[in-house]
Amino acid sequence: MTRTYAVDPWVEKPLATFVDEAGARLALLMTPAGQVIAQHGFTRAVDVMAAAALGAGIVASTGEVAKLLDEPLFSVLNHQGERHGILLGGFDTPRGRMVCLAVYGPESSPGIVQLFFEEFSRDVRDACPAPEAPKQVLAADFERELNESLSALFRT
Amino acid sequence: MSGRFQGILDTITRVRGVRGAMIVACNDGLVVADSLMEGVRGNAVAALASSLIKHAANATAASGAGAPQFLHLQGSRGALLAVSGRSEILIVAVAEPSVNVGLVRLELIRAAEAVN
């Protein structure tokens, strides 16, 4: 059975609900920098990291296009292929902006995924705790925190 | 919205009891054009109606009835009516419970033909 895993437990339920209702096959919640917060459906860490990096790259590119057009940030981007489609949507939370990458198949549709993405972003905003005080980033902690995050995302 | 679509939707919303009408891209579940009263969540109705038609298509195919042409979903506080057109287009109406279903169906079929 495919499971939803999250670095922060409060995000697990909203993501699982979104995946279930939207009929998404894969989903990734991350920061615009590509730091993964939660995932559903991925089985290999390398796939998560690649998807997060590519998603963050798309968000950065469309952000620059928005600047050129003198527009606020685009909220949702949708690409539809023959067998799969992707939705890449951003929203603000008390802990800063978050980005969701969802991959869906022909059993769903852009309209359905977009509809439930809006509900998902509201659920995440509501569930999101207040931001933590910024900590000093130490090189010694970096690898440990990275390993803890990967462990949480794959329950290894 | 283009004047052509507006005219097509107006013929549906003129029916007494109709609270809104939409042209929906059936595969995408996205709104092509709409004419809705306040309080009707067009995006949600479009996405869910197209999903409903897809599931209904599985049921009609399994029963040997062919592709669904008309869908009427009666709720306690209103009704959802939809007609599939060619070109993957769906014409959807949201109506009050007391609406003349036959008349709305006729206008939806005419609208689907006009869009095609």
Interface residues (C-beta under 8 A of the other chain):
Chain A: Q80 S108 S109 P110 G111 I112 Q114 L115
Chain B: V24 A25 N27 D28 G29 L30 V31 N43 A44 A46 A47 L48 S50 S51 K54
